[in-house]
Amino acid sequence: MIAQVLIAFAAFGPPQTTVLAGDTVTWTNIAARNHTVDGLTEAFESPELGTKATFSHTFATPGASAYYCRIHPFMRGEVDVFRVLLDTPSTPAGTGRPYTLRGRAALPAGSTFPILAGDGSTAATATVGADGEFSASVTPAGASTYHAPEGNTVRLDVLDRRVSAAAARHGSRVAVSASVAPAAPGATVVLQIKLKERFGWWPAAQAKLDAQSHVRFNLRRRRRDRPRGDDAARRRDRARGQPRGQDPISVLTSSSSGKNVRSSAARRKPTPEEPPVPRL
């Protein structure tokens, strides 16, 4: 397997990468200036990488392997290598309902090992297949972490509520509303925005659900420069009735465990002069 890491102007993204022993990591420079990838724990060293240049290294030994850019020494990253690698759960689980954890192992086919819950108890037993993959069914009573011996740790959130969300533009402002069922008056809802330059989601605002289990945010749109001619292109698209794309709004609300969990709904994609609509 190959894990991808981007090299931005002043940071590696993501700065921490988790792989299975034997996996390869490929770094791609997306910045306008040169960078390098030099091992601190292992002895590997890339040449200077210009824009769009790549460098790859295979990690065979379990452990944490730190690296940096020798041109910009403040830029640091780490690759964590395991013999058993659990996939990060892509969706929340339901209370008391079976949930399948999957992953890969650098172990002989037929090997068995326990999947341990956060309290140290054995939640399931997994067997490595001929392709090195495995799966195991756990039944969470609440949010918990899971790991295998010589493996990474993943968190499984438990969602016991349904979240719906919508966003609309009103002049220079954006209104984002959400509702939660079953009702959870007083629960905290966090509005997040995805920032490419920071490689992830960042909180923009938060509020509590009202007595009807609703919440509403009113945000001012950020202006940003647009290339010349965008106004004319936008007018042509409107005249042709061209449909606009959609992407998700993320809604975070408190689960039964007290942790925040994410659901999704669709929203209208902003026009070129609009900033991304923040996400709940």
N, C-alpha and C positions, 0 to 999 in steps of 0.2 A: 504494500500500500504506500501511497505517496501523500504526505501532508504538505499543505501549501502555507507559506509565510510570506507576507508582503513587506517590503522595505519602503517605508514612507520617508518624508523629508527628514524626520528626526526621531523615528521610532520604528520598531519591528511590530508587525501586527498579524496575529496576536503575539504578545511578548512571551507567552507561555504556551507551549505546544505539548500535547500528550500523544505518545505513539506506542506501538507494540514493538518489542525487540525484533529487529530485522526490517523495520519500516524505513523508508527514505523520506527526508524532509527536503523540499525544494524552496529556496528563497528567490523571490522575483523583485527586482528594484523598480518601483513605480515612481521614484523621485527624479527630479531634474538634475540632481547632483550624484556623484559616485559614492558608493558604499562598499563595505566588505563584510564578510561573515567569518569570524575567527573563533575557534574553540578555546575555551578556558579550562574546561574539564578534560575534554578529548583533544587530541592533536589534529585539527583540520584547519585549513586556511584557504579562503577563496582569493582569486585575483580581484583587482578593483572592478566593480560591476557598474557599468553605465546604465542609462535608462533602458528598461525592458530586458536587461541581462539577467541570467539565472545562475544559481549554484545549488548543487545537491550533495547531500551526505547521508549515508546509511548508518543507523544507530543499532548496534548489535548487543551492547551491554546494558542491562537494566541499571537505572539510576538517574540522577539529575545531571544534565549536561549543560553548563552555562556557555554563552558565547557573547561576542560584542563586535562592534565595528571599529577597526583599528584607526580609521580616518576620523571618526567621531566617537571617542571612547565612552562617552556618556550613554550611548545607545547600547542597551543590554537586552538579552533574551535568554530563554531556557527551554530545553527540550527534556521532558520527563518520560523515561522509557520504562515499560513494565512488561512482565511475562504474560499477564492476563489483563486484557483491556475491555472494560465494560463501555458500551456505547452510552452517551448521554441521553436520557429519556427525552423523546421529542414531544410528548404530550403528558399532561397530568394523569394520575391514576384516580380511581374512585374508591371511597372508603369501603373496605371489606370485599373488594372485587379483585379477582386475579389480574395480574399485570405481568407481561412478558419482558424480561430484561434480556438483551442480546449483547454479544461481544465476540472477540477473537482471542486466541491464546497461542503463545509460542511454546506449546507443549505437544507431546505425541498424541496422535488420534486415539481416542478411547480413554484418555486421562480424565479423571473426575476430581472435582474440588467443590468446596462449599461456597455459597454466596452468603455473606454475613451482613446482618442488619447493623444499624448504628449502635445498638446496645450489646453487640457481640454475639447475639444468638444466630443460629443457622436458619436462614430464611428459605433456602432452596439448595439443591445440588445440581451442578452442571456437568455435562460430558462433552468433551471436545470431539467434533466431527472430523471427517477425513479432510475437509477443506480448512480446518483450523478454527471454524466458527462454533459457537455454542449459544444456547438459549436456556433460560430458567424462569419459572413462574413463581412470583411472590404475591402475597396477599397483604397489602399494607393496611394497618389500622389508622395510620396518620402519616404525615410527611416523615421521611426517614432517609438516611444514607445507606448505600450498599457498596460492598467491595468483596474481592476475593483475595486470598493469600497471594502475595507478590503482585497484587493488582491495584488499579486506581480506584478512587472513590467517586461515586456519582450520587446525586441527590434526586429523589423521586418525590415531587410534590403531589399532594392529594387535593383534588378539587371537588367540592361538594355543592358548588353553585354554578349556575349558567349566567354568563355575562353577555350582554348585547351592547353595541356601541355604534355611534354615527357621528359624522362631522359635516359641517356646512360652513360656507363662507358668507359673511355678511359685511360687505364693504371692505373696510380695512381690518376686520377682525374675523377670527375663526371660532365657531362654537362647536365644542365637543361634548356630547352627552352620552351617558351610559346608564344602564339599569341592571340590577342583579336579582336573580331568582334562584332559590327561595329568598325572600326579603332578608336583608341584613342591615337594618338601620344603624347608623353610627360606624359601620365598617369603613376603613380607609381605602380610598382609591388614589392611585398614583398615576399621573400623566407623564409619559415618557416620550422622548424624541430620539430618533436614530441619527447619530452623527457619524458620517463616514470617516471624518478625520480622527475620530476617537475610537473607531472600530467597535461600535456597539451602542447600546441604549443608555440614555442618561435622563434622570428625573427632571421634569420641567415645572411641575406643580402637583399639589395633592389637596384632597378635600374629603369630607366624610359624606356617606350616603344619607339622604334625608329620610323622613318618616316613610316615604313611599319607595325607599330603596333606589332612588335616582340621584344622579350627580351631574352637574353641568360646569364646564369650564369655558370662559370667554378669553381668548388670547388675541393679542395684536400680531398681525402678520409682519414678519421681518422683510424689509425690502432688500433686494440685491440686484446688482447690475446684470443686464442681459445683453447679448450681442445685438448689433444693429440688424434690423430686418425681422426680428422676432415678432413684433407687433403685426406686421403685414402677414406673416405666416399663420399667426393665430387667427386673424380675421378670415383668411382663406379656409382654414380648417372648420371654423364655425359656419361659414357660408355653405360648405359641402356637407355639413351635418356629420363630420367625422366624430365617431365615439371616442370618448376619453377612457384611458386605462384606469385600472383600479389597483390599489395595493392595500395592505392591511393596516388597521388601527390596532394597537395593542392595548388591552385593558388589564390592569392589575387590580385585584381585589383580595381581601383577606380570605384565606381558606380556614377550614376547621382547625388547622394546626397553628394558626396565627401568622403563617407565612404568606407572602404575596405570590399569586399565580397569575398566568397570562392566558387570555382568550383572544380571539380575533373576530373582526368584522370588516366589511369592505368600505372604502371611502373613495371619493373622487380624487383622481390624480391631479396635483396642482399644475397650473399653466406655467410656462417657463419663467414668468416674473415672480411667481409665488415661491415661498420657501416650503419645505416639506411640512405637512400638517402634523403637529405633535401627536404622540400616541399615548393612550391611556395604559 
